[in-house]
């Protein structure tokens, strides 16, 4: 794995616009009903590894979602590190909404990947924008908030916009994998996301980084070129550095600080 420097940029994506979902969404079912569904799904898909019944694979998980949820009620979160999850979900839920958190601080390669996914995968990209542009945030909080208080920066540019954009959906898919970090080792396939008030599904939880690359190659799925340039985990440009071979894949995120998660999955 090389550690070639990418093309850094803090420019917002010229193609990005705030979009609304293309199809009308059904009124979300009551929280208690969604919780019961999440618990039932978790039981059904967990298998019984000790008894020889394996945990469900990603296709089984997404099929379970398709049986129980309208496509319009589902959203896929995607960082544009790769498009394996949107591609996989779109096989069963074509045209599904894909939420891209456009923080204004992404690498040029990430915006290029977003545009490639919009062209080649049967999904509807929803660019989720923070309330403030980078310039407006600088004016209120001072330049480079990420360097002084990354927790506040992530809260304003990722966590709050995601929470707002998830409002009205019943379920969101994420690409979180157990092998990404010690904080993600116990990631379930399905859970109820109390913080955002909807079902959370992690179909690729059991995948390794190599599984992700194998799937992307097999189905010619867009992949962020930084993944093969020493960036196994890609976030905002100011807060992401390449990692060395064998290093923790997320060691390049907020390097030099105690922060390990942006708050979307904690
Ligand atoms: S990853 Fe860095 S730049 Fe991006 S929102 Fe968080 S602190 Fe801000």
py3Dmol code that shows the C-alpha trace and the ligand (Angstrom):
import py3Dmol

protein = """\
ATOM      1  CA  UNK A   1       0.000   0.000   0.000  1.00  0.00           C
ATOM      2  CA  UNK A   2       1.638   3.280  -1.032  1.00  0.00           C
ATOM      3  CA  UNK A   3       1.319   6.541   0.840  1.00  0.00           C
ATOM      4  CA  UNK A   4       1.227   8.882  -2.138  1.00  0.00           C
ATOM      5  CA  UNK A   5      -0.152  12.267  -1.216  1.00  0.00           C
ATOM      6  CA  UNK A   6      -3.594  12.921  -2.677  1.00  0.00           C
ATOM      7  CA  UNK A   7      -4.775  16.112  -4.224  1.00  0.00           C
ATOM      8  CA  UNK A   8      -5.998  18.039  -1.189  1.00  0.00           C
ATOM      9  CA  UNK A   9      -8.788  20.512  -1.537  1.00  0.00           C
ATOM     10  CA  UNK A  10     -11.234  22.202   0.743  1.00  0.00           C
ATOM     11  CA  UNK A  11     -13.446  23.299  -2.110  1.00  0.00           C
ATOM     12  CA  UNK A  12     -17.095  22.316  -1.976  1.00  0.00           C
ATOM     13  CA  UNK A  13     -18.367  20.144  -4.763  1.00  0.00           C
ATOM     14  CA  UNK A  14     -19.629  22.295  -7.623  1.00  0.00           C
ATOM     15  CA  UNK A  15     -22.119  19.549  -8.494  1.00  0.00           C
ATOM     16  CA  UNK A  16     -23.547  19.377  -5.008  1.00  0.00           C
ATOM     17  CA  UNK A  17     -26.930  20.854  -4.345  1.00  0.00           C
ATOM     18  CA  UNK A  18     -29.408  20.288  -1.572  1.00  0.00           C
ATOM     19  CA  UNK A  19     -31.874  17.807  -2.987  1.00  0.00           C
ATOM     20  CA  UNK A  20     -35.112  16.351  -1.847  1.00  0.00           C
ATOM     21  CA  UNK A  21     -35.962  12.681  -2.248  1.00  0.00           C
ATOM     22  CA  UNK A  22     -37.506  11.902  -5.600  1.00  0.00           C
ATOM     23  CA  UNK A  23     -40.322   9.733  -4.369  1.00  0.00           C
ATOM     24  CA  UNK A  24     -42.953  10.476  -1.755  1.00  0.00           C
ATOM     25  CA  UNK A  25     -42.128   8.902   1.567  1.00  0.00           C
ATOM     26  CA  UNK A  26     -44.753   7.068   3.593  1.00  0.00           C
ATOM     27  CA  UNK A  27     -45.512   8.424   7.047  1.00  0.00           C
ATOM     28  CA  UNK A  28     -43.000   6.676   9.364  1.00  0.00           C
ATOM     29  CA  UNK A  29     -44.485   3.978  11.546  1.00  0.00           C
ATOM     30  CA  UNK A  30     -44.530   4.580  15.321  1.00  0.00           C
ATOM     31  CA  UNK A  31     -41.185   4.218  17.102  1.00  0.00           C
ATOM     32  CA  UNK A  32     -42.382   1.234  19.159  1.00  0.00           C
ATOM     33  CA  UNK A  33     -43.326  -0.610  15.976  1.00  0.00           C
ATOM     34  CA  UNK A  34     -39.922   0.119  14.416  1.00  0.00           C
ATOM     35  CA  UNK A  35     -38.157  -1.015  17.600  1.00  0.00           C
ATOM     36  CA  UNK A  36     -40.064  -4.297  17.583  1.00  0.00           C
ATOM     37  CA  UNK A  37     -39.181  -4.812  13.918  1.00  0.00           C
ATOM     38  CA  UNK A  38     -35.486  -4.140  14.606  1.00  0.00           C
ATOM     39  CA  UNK A  39     -35.479  -6.652  17.476  1.00  0.00           C
ATOM     40  CA  UNK A  40     -37.218  -9.279  15.376  1.00  0.00           C
ATOM     41  CA  UNK A  41     -34.785  -8.726  12.508  1.00  0.00           C
ATOM     42  CA  UNK A  42     -31.776  -8.884  14.796  1.00  0.00           C
ATOM     43  CA  UNK A  43     -32.981 -12.224  16.198  1.00  0.00           C
ATOM     44  CA  UNK A  44     -33.791 -13.657  12.779  1.00  0.00           C
ATOM     45  CA  UNK A  45     -30.498 -12.647  11.146  1.00  0.00           C
ATOM     46  CA  UNK A  46     -28.101 -13.340  14.011  1.00  0.00           C
ATOM     47  CA  UNK A  47     -28.188 -17.084  13.331  1.00  0.00           C
ATOM     48  CA  UNK A  48     -26.750 -19.417  15.951  1.00  0.00           C
ATOM     49  CA  UNK A  49     -23.022 -19.621  15.288  1.00  0.00           C
ATOM     50  CA  UNK A  50     -22.499 -21.926  18.288  1.00  0.00           C
ATOM     51  CA  UNK A  51     -25.150 -24.256  16.894  1.00  0.00           C
ATOM     52  CA  UNK A  52     -23.741 -24.164  13.380  1.00  0.00           C
ATOM     53  CA  UNK A  53     -26.145 -21.576  11.932  1.00  0.00           C
ATOM     54  CA  UNK A  54     -24.096 -18.693  10.527  1.00  0.00           C
ATOM     55  CA  UNK A  55     -24.988 -15.044  10.813  1.00  0.00           C
ATOM     56  CA  UNK A  56     -26.879 -13.703   7.779  1.00  0.00           C
ATOM     57  CA  UNK A  57     -24.834 -12.436   4.846  1.00  0.00           C
ATOM     58  CA  UNK A  58     -25.307  -8.933   3.351  1.00  0.00           C
ATOM     59  CA  UNK A  59     -27.787 -10.130   0.719  1.00  0.00           C
ATOM     60  CA  UNK A  60     -29.954 -11.807   3.394  1.00  0.00           C
ATOM     61  CA  UNK A  61     -29.878  -8.636   5.473  1.00  0.00           C
ATOM     62  CA  UNK A  62     -30.889  -6.368   2.596  1.00  0.00           C
ATOM     63  CA  UNK A  63     -33.602  -8.805   1.506  1.00  0.00           C
ATOM     64  CA  UNK A  64     -35.000  -8.714   5.047  1.00  0.00           C
ATOM     65  CA  UNK A  65     -35.116  -4.927   4.817  1.00  0.00           C
ATOM     66  CA  UNK A  66     -36.856  -5.063   1.439  1.00  0.00           C
ATOM     67  CA  UNK A  67     -39.517  -7.384   2.829  1.00  0.00           C
ATOM     68  CA  UNK A  68     -40.239  -5.114   5.763  1.00  0.00           C
ATOM     69  CA  UNK A  69     -39.620  -1.552   4.537  1.00  0.00           C
ATOM     70  CA  UNK A  70     -40.650   0.543   1.554  1.00  0.00           C
ATOM     71  CA  UNK A  71     -37.616   1.711  -0.468  1.00  0.00           C
ATOM     72  CA  UNK A  72     -38.749   5.300  -0.009  1.00  0.00           C
ATOM     73  CA  UNK A  73     -38.532   4.823   3.773  1.00  0.00           C
ATOM     74  CA  UNK A  74     -34.859   3.786   3.584  1.00  0.00           C
ATOM     75  CA  UNK A  75     -31.642   5.783   3.237  1.00  0.00           C
ATOM     76  CA  UNK A  76     -28.066   4.662   2.685  1.00  0.00           C
ATOM     77  CA  UNK A  77     -25.282   6.676   4.298  1.00  0.00           C
ATOM     78  CA  UNK A  78     -22.174   6.826   2.144  1.00  0.00           C
ATOM     79  CA  UNK A  79     -18.850   8.576   2.768  1.00  0.00           C
ATOM     80  CA  UNK A  80     -17.813   8.010  -0.850  1.00  0.00           C
ATOM     81  CA  UNK A  81     -14.757   6.032   0.199  1.00  0.00           C
ATOM     82  CA  UNK A  82     -16.371   3.346  -1.927  1.00  0.00           C
ATOM     83  CA  UNK A  83     -19.812   2.575  -3.282  1.00  0.00           C
ATOM     84  CA  UNK A  84     -20.108  -1.109  -2.386  1.00  0.00           C
ATOM     85  CA  UNK A  85     -22.980  -0.539   0.050  1.00  0.00           C
ATOM     86  CA  UNK A  86     -25.095   1.692  -2.244  1.00  0.00           C
ATOM     87  CA  UNK A  87     -24.454  -0.734  -5.107  1.00  0.00           C
ATOM     88  CA  UNK A  88     -25.439  -3.743  -2.993  1.00  0.00           C
ATOM     89  CA  UNK A  89     -28.603  -2.095  -1.645  1.00  0.00           C
ATOM     90  CA  UNK A  90     -29.605  -0.859  -5.108  1.00  0.00           C
ATOM     91  CA  UNK A  91     -29.801  -4.472  -6.341  1.00  0.00           C
ATOM     92  CA  UNK A  92     -32.835  -4.880  -4.072  1.00  0.00           C
ATOM     93  CA  UNK A  93     -33.976  -1.268  -3.695  1.00  0.00           C
ATOM     94  CA  UNK A  94     -33.238   0.510  -6.995  1.00  0.00           C
ATOM     95  CA  UNK A  95     -33.281   4.282  -6.775  1.00  0.00           C
ATOM     96  CA  UNK A  96     -32.777   4.271  -3.005  1.00  0.00           C
ATOM     97  CA  UNK A  97     -31.716   7.585  -1.451  1.00  0.00           C
ATOM     98  CA  UNK A  98     -27.979   7.802  -0.698  1.00  0.00           C
ATOM     99  CA  UNK A  99     -27.048  10.470   1.845  1.00  0.00           C
ATOM    100  CA  UNK A 100     -23.679  12.122   1.250  1.00  0.00           C
ATOM    101  CA  UNK A 101     -22.555  14.415   4.073  1.00  0.00           C
ATOM    102  CA  UNK A 102     -20.964  17.233   2.132  1.00  0.00           C
ATOM    103  CA  UNK A 103     -18.966  18.889   4.910  1.00  0.00           C
ATOM    104  CA  UNK A 104     -17.210  21.236   2.491  1.00  0.00           C
ATOM    105  CA  UNK A 105     -13.889  19.749   3.560  1.00  0.00           C
ATOM    106  CA  UNK A 106     -13.675  16.617   1.396  1.00  0.00           C
ATOM    107  CA  UNK A 107     -10.811  15.580  -0.869  1.00  0.00           C
ATOM    108  CA  UNK A 108     -11.285  16.312  -4.548  1.00  0.00           C
ATOM    109  CA  UNK A 109     -11.218  12.528  -5.079  1.00  0.00           C
ATOM    110  CA  UNK A 110     -14.184  12.095  -2.751  1.00  0.00           C
ATOM    111  CA  UNK A 111     -16.295  14.568  -4.723  1.00  0.00           C
ATOM    112  CA  UNK A 112     -15.228  12.836  -7.940  1.00  0.00           C
ATOM    113  CA  UNK A 113     -16.325   9.492  -6.484  1.00  0.00           C
ATOM    114  CA  UNK A 114     -19.677  10.996  -5.462  1.00  0.00           C
ATOM    115  CA  UNK A 115     -20.241  12.156  -9.026  1.00  0.00           C
ATOM    116  CA  UNK A 116     -19.176   8.772 -10.432  1.00  0.00           C
ATOM    117  CA  UNK A 117     -21.644   6.988  -8.145  1.00  0.00           C
ATOM    118  CA  UNK A 118     -24.423   9.324  -9.280  1.00  0.00           C
ATOM    119  CA  UNK A 119     -23.626   8.429 -12.903  1.00  0.00           C
ATOM    120  CA  UNK A 120     -23.118   4.685 -12.597  1.00  0.00           C
ATOM    121  CA  UNK A 121     -25.173   3.335  -9.698  1.00  0.00           C
ATOM    122  CA  UNK A 122     -28.965   3.164  -9.628  1.00  0.00           C
ATOM    123  CA  UNK A 123     -29.377   5.396  -6.585  1.00  0.00           C
ATOM    124  CA  UNK A 124     -30.540   8.925  -5.825  1.00  0.00           C
ATOM    125  CA  UNK A 125     -27.796  10.996  -4.213  1.00  0.00           C
ATOM    126  CA  UNK A 126     -28.936  13.465  -1.553  1.00  0.00           C
ATOM    127  CA  UNK A 127     -26.206  15.979  -0.710  1.00  0.00           C
ATOM    128  CA  UNK A 128     -26.568  16.774   2.966  1.00  0.00           C
ATOM    129  CA  UNK A 129     -25.183  20.223   3.710  1.00  0.00           C
ATOM    130  CA  UNK A 130     -24.369  21.804   7.077  1.00  0.00           C
ATOM    131  CA  UNK A 131     -26.293  24.907   8.114  1.00  0.00           C
ATOM    132  CA  UNK A 132     -23.187  27.044   7.598  1.00  0.00           C
ATOM    133  CA  UNK A 133     -20.681  27.146   4.767  1.00  0.00           C
ATOM    134  CA  UNK A 134     -17.030  26.814   5.777  1.00  0.00           C
ATOM    135  CA  UNK A 135     -16.695  30.597   5.403  1.00  0.00           C
ATOM    136  CA  UNK A 136     -19.690  31.264   7.659  1.00  0.00           C
ATOM    137  CA  UNK A 137     -18.357  28.854  10.271  1.00  0.00           C
ATOM    138  CA  UNK A 138     -14.939  30.534  10.127  1.00  0.00           C
ATOM    139  CA  UNK A 139     -16.602  33.895  10.651  1.00  0.00           C
ATOM    140  CA  UNK A 140     -18.519  32.721  13.728  1.00  0.00           C
ATOM    141  CA  UNK A 141     -16.025  30.335  15.354  1.00  0.00           C
ATOM    142  CA  UNK A 142     -12.680  31.404  13.896  1.00  0.00           C
ATOM    143  CA  UNK A 143     -10.693  29.802  11.111  1.00  0.00           C
ATOM    144  CA  UNK A 144     -10.020  26.056  11.130  1.00  0.00           C
ATOM    145  CA  UNK A 145     -12.370  25.006  13.908  1.00  0.00           C
ATOM    146  CA  UNK A 146     -11.417  21.399  13.118  1.00  0.00           C
ATOM    147  CA  UNK A 147      -7.906  22.036  14.461  1.00  0.00           C
ATOM    148  CA  UNK A 148      -9.078  23.527  17.760  1.00  0.00           C
ATOM    149  CA  UNK A 149     -12.320  21.675  18.485  1.00  0.00           C
ATOM    150  CA  UNK A 150     -12.918  18.785  16.073  1.00  0.00           C
ATOM    151  CA  UNK A 151     -15.789  17.543  18.230  1.00  0.00           C
ATOM    152  CA  UNK A 152     -17.704  20.772  17.688  1.00  0.00           C
ATOM    153  CA  UNK A 153     -16.784  20.865  13.996  1.00  0.00           C
ATOM    154  CA  UNK A 154     -18.049  17.299  13.461  1.00  0.00           C
ATOM    155  CA  UNK A 155     -21.177  18.030  15.499  1.00  0.00           C
ATOM    156  CA  UNK A 156     -22.000  21.017  13.283  1.00  0.00           C
ATOM    157  CA  UNK A 157     -20.943  19.619   9.904  1.00  0.00           C
ATOM    158  CA  UNK A 158     -21.803  15.919  10.237  1.00  0.00           C
ATOM    159  CA  UNK A 159     -23.880  14.828  13.222  1.00  0.00           C
ATOM    160  CA  UNK A 160     -26.543  17.557  13.219  1.00  0.00           C
ATOM    161  CA  UNK A 161     -27.041  17.571   9.418  1.00  0.00           C
ATOM    162  CA  UNK A 162     -27.332  13.777   9.370  1.00  0.00           C
ATOM    163  CA  UNK A 163     -29.876  13.757  12.196  1.00  0.00           C
ATOM    164  CA  UNK A 164     -31.944  16.342  10.354  1.00  0.00           C
ATOM    165  CA  UNK A 165     -31.743  14.488   7.051  1.00  0.00           C
ATOM    166  CA  UNK A 166     -32.742  11.154   8.632  1.00  0.00           C
ATOM    167  CA  UNK A 167     -35.968  12.674   9.881  1.00  0.00           C
ATOM    168  CA  UNK A 168     -38.851  11.037   8.004  1.00  0.00           C
ATOM    169  CA  UNK A 169     -37.052   7.807   7.128  1.00  0.00           C
ATOM    170  CA  UNK A 170     -37.729   4.568   8.975  1.00  0.00           C
ATOM    171  CA  UNK A 171     -34.347   2.968   8.401  1.00  0.00           C
ATOM    172  CA  UNK A 172     -30.797   3.800   7.440  1.00  0.00           C
ATOM    173  CA  UNK A 173     -28.044   1.580   6.124  1.00  0.00           C
ATOM    174  CA  UNK A 174     -24.422   2.191   7.045  1.00  0.00           C
ATOM    175  CA  UNK A 175     -21.193   0.630   5.793  1.00  0.00           C
ATOM    176  CA  UNK A 176     -19.695   0.230   9.292  1.00  0.00           C
ATOM    177  CA  UNK A 177     -17.479  -2.875   9.547  1.00  0.00           C
ATOM    178  CA  UNK A 178     -16.265  -4.630  12.680  1.00  0.00           C
ATOM    179  CA  UNK A 179     -12.694  -4.806  11.427  1.00  0.00           C
ATOM    180  CA  UNK A 180     -12.365  -1.028  11.070  1.00  0.00           C
ATOM    181  CA  UNK A 181     -11.546  -0.192  14.677  1.00  0.00           C
ATOM    182  CA  UNK A 182     -11.781  -1.549  18.233  1.00  0.00           C
ATOM    183  CA  UNK A 183     -14.740   0.789  18.760  1.00  0.00           C
ATOM    184  CA  UNK A 184     -16.615  -1.074  16.005  1.00  0.00           C
ATOM    185  CA  UNK A 185     -15.881  -4.693  17.007  1.00  0.00           C
ATOM    186  CA  UNK A 186     -19.392  -5.337  18.311  1.00  0.00           C
ATOM    187  CA  UNK A 187     -21.326  -3.726  15.464  1.00  0.00           C
ATOM    188  CA  UNK A 188     -24.676  -5.568  15.098  1.00  0.00           C
ATOM    189  CA  UNK A 189     -26.351  -6.280  11.759  1.00  0.00           C
ATOM    190  CA  UNK A 190     -29.521  -4.552  12.892  1.00  0.00           C
ATOM    191  CA  UNK A 191     -30.304  -2.330  15.835  1.00  0.00           C
ATOM    192  CA  UNK A 192     -32.616   0.511  16.793  1.00  0.00           C
ATOM    193  CA  UNK A 193     -30.811   3.846  16.644  1.00  0.00           C
ATOM    194  CA  UNK A 194     -32.116   5.649  19.718  1.00  0.00           C
ATOM    195  CA  UNK A 195     -30.223   8.847  18.936  1.00  0.00           C
ATOM    196  CA  UNK A 196     -31.847   9.333  15.543  1.00  0.00           C
ATOM    197  CA  UNK A 197     -35.095   7.435  16.185  1.00  0.00           C
ATOM    198  CA  UNK A 198     -35.027   4.866  13.392  1.00  0.00           C
ATOM    199  CA  UNK A 199     -33.767   1.382  12.513  1.00  0.00           C
ATOM    200  CA  UNK A 200     -30.051   1.133  11.726  1.00  0.00           C
ATOM    201  CA  UNK A 201     -28.747  -1.651   9.503  1.00  0.00           C
ATOM    202  CA  UNK A 202     -25.093  -2.552   8.961  1.00  0.00           C
ATOM    203  CA  UNK A 203     -25.173  -5.258   6.261  1.00  0.00           C
ATOM    204  CA  UNK A 204     -21.378  -5.273   5.750  1.00  0.00           C
ATOM    205  CA  UNK A 205     -20.537  -5.542   9.464  1.00  0.00           C
ATOM    206  CA  UNK A 206     -18.734  -8.865   9.032  1.00  0.00           C
ATOM    207  CA  UNK A 207     -16.798  -7.852   5.930  1.00  0.00           C
ATOM    208  CA  UNK A 208     -13.069  -7.217   5.887  1.00  0.00           C
ATOM    209  CA  UNK A 209     -11.374  -4.446   3.917  1.00  0.00           C
ATOM    210  CA  UNK A 210     -10.401  -7.088   1.327  1.00  0.00           C
ATOM    211  CA  UNK A 211     -14.037  -8.225   1.024  1.00  0.00           C
ATOM    212  CA  UNK A 212     -14.919  -4.648   0.182  1.00  0.00           C
ATOM    213  CA  UNK A 213     -12.245  -4.408  -2.506  1.00  0.00           C
ATOM    214  CA  UNK A 214     -13.150  -7.845  -3.927  1.00  0.00           C
ATOM    215  CA  UNK A 215     -16.835  -6.861  -4.241  1.00  0.00           C
ATOM    216  CA  UNK A 216     -15.958  -3.522  -5.834  1.00  0.00           C
ATOM    217  CA  UNK A 217     -13.697  -5.212  -8.391  1.00  0.00           C
ATOM    218  CA  UNK A 218     -16.178  -7.993  -9.148  1.00  0.00           C
ATOM    219  CA  UNK A 219     -19.021  -5.567  -9.859  1.00  0.00           C
ATOM    220  CA  UNK A 220     -16.966  -2.663 -11.199  1.00  0.00           C
ATOM    221  CA  UNK A 221     -18.226  -0.407  -8.426  1.00  0.00           C
ATOM    222  CA  UNK A 222     -16.755   3.114  -8.108  1.00  0.00           C
ATOM    223  CA  UNK A 223     -14.011   3.305  -5.501  1.00  0.00           C
ATOM    224  CA  UNK A 224     -12.250   6.385  -4.176  1.00  0.00           C
ATOM    225  CA  UNK A 225      -8.688   6.219  -5.601  1.00  0.00           C
ATOM    226  CA  UNK A 226      -7.311   7.295  -2.204  1.00  0.00           C
ATOM    227  CA  UNK A 227      -8.165   3.836  -0.857  1.00  0.00           C
ATOM    228  CA  UNK A 228      -5.218   2.419  -2.800  1.00  0.00           C
ATOM    229  CA  UNK A 229      -2.959   5.336  -1.857  1.00  0.00           C
ATOM    230  CA  UNK A 230      -2.642   4.623   1.853  1.00  0.00           C
ATOM    231  CA  UNK A 231      -6.068   5.868   2.975  1.00  0.00           C
ATOM    232  CA  UNK A 232      -8.096   2.805   4.106  1.00  0.00           C
ATOM    233  CA  UNK A 233     -10.409   5.210   5.978  1.00  0.00           C
ATOM    234  CA  UNK A 234     -11.300   8.490   4.278  1.00  0.00           C
ATOM    235  CA  UNK A 235     -12.828  11.458   6.029  1.00  0.00           C
ATOM    236  CA  UNK A 236     -12.418  15.198   5.623  1.00  0.00           C
ATOM    237  CA  UNK A 237      -9.120  16.290   4.094  1.00  0.00           C
ATOM    238  CA  UNK A 238      -7.845  18.327   7.086  1.00  0.00           C
ATOM    239  CA  UNK A 239      -8.511  15.415   9.474  1.00  0.00           C
ATOM    240  CA  UNK A 240      -7.244  12.468   7.423  1.00  0.00           C
ATOM    241  CA  UNK A 241      -3.681  11.333   6.775  1.00  0.00           C
ATOM    242  CA  UNK A 242      -2.408   8.166   5.102  1.00  0.00           C
ATOM    243  CA  UNK A 243      -1.499   5.198   7.320  1.00  0.00           C
ATOM    244  CA  UNK A 244       1.451   2.830   7.104  1.00  0.00           C
ATOM    245  CA  UNK A 245       1.120  -0.829   6.125  1.00  0.00           C
ATOM    246  CA  UNK A 246      -0.198  -2.785   9.122  1.00  0.00           C
ATOM    247  CA  UNK A 247      -1.274   0.322  11.021  1.00  0.00           C
ATOM    248  CA  UNK A 248      -4.806   0.596  12.431  1.00  0.00           C
ATOM    249  CA  UNK A 249      -6.939   1.544   9.373  1.00  0.00           C
ATOM    250  CA  UNK A 250      -8.469   4.468  11.248  1.00  0.00           C
ATOM    251  CA  UNK A 251      -5.162   5.710  12.695  1.00  0.00           C
ATOM    252  CA  UNK A 252      -5.115   8.385  10.004  1.00  0.00           C
ATOM    253  CA  UNK A 253      -8.340   9.966  11.230  1.00  0.00           C
ATOM    254  CA  UNK A 254      -7.831  12.939  13.604  1.00  0.00           C
ATOM    255  CA  UNK A 255      -4.216  11.812  14.014  1.00  0.00           C
ATOM    256  CA  UNK A 256      -2.536  13.431  16.997  1.00  0.00           C
ATOM    257  CA  UNK A 257      -5.794  13.886  18.908  1.00  0.00           C
ATOM    258  CA  UNK A 258      -7.761  11.537  21.163  1.00  0.00           C
ATOM    259  CA  UNK A 259     -10.777  11.712  18.828  1.00  0.00           C
ATOM    260  CA  UNK A 260     -11.493   8.416  17.033  1.00  0.00           C
ATOM    261  CA  UNK A 261     -15.102   8.787  15.859  1.00  0.00           C
ATOM    262  CA  UNK A 262     -17.025  11.662  14.333  1.00  0.00           C
ATOM    263  CA  UNK A 263     -20.097  10.839  16.406  1.00  0.00           C
ATOM    264  CA  UNK A 264     -22.274   9.389  13.638  1.00  0.00           C
ATOM    265  CA  UNK A 265     -21.986   5.857  15.022  1.00  0.00           C
ATOM    266  CA  UNK A 266     -21.507   6.427  18.736  1.00  0.00           C
TER     267      UNK A 266
END
"""
ligand_1 = """\
8
LIG
S -13.750 15.432 10.120
Fe -12.616 17.333 10.591
S -13.219 18.860 9.049
Fe -14.681 17.136 8.929
S -16.391 17.787 10.176
Fe -15.039 16.580 11.530
S -13.577 18.032 12.474
Fe -14.638 19.085 10.746
"""
view = py3Dmol.view(width=600, height=400)
view.addModel(protein, "pdb")
view.setStyle({"model": 0}, {"cartoon": {"style": "trace"}})
view.addModel(ligand_1, "xyz")
view.setStyle({"model": 1}, {"stick": {}})
view.zoomTo()
view.show()
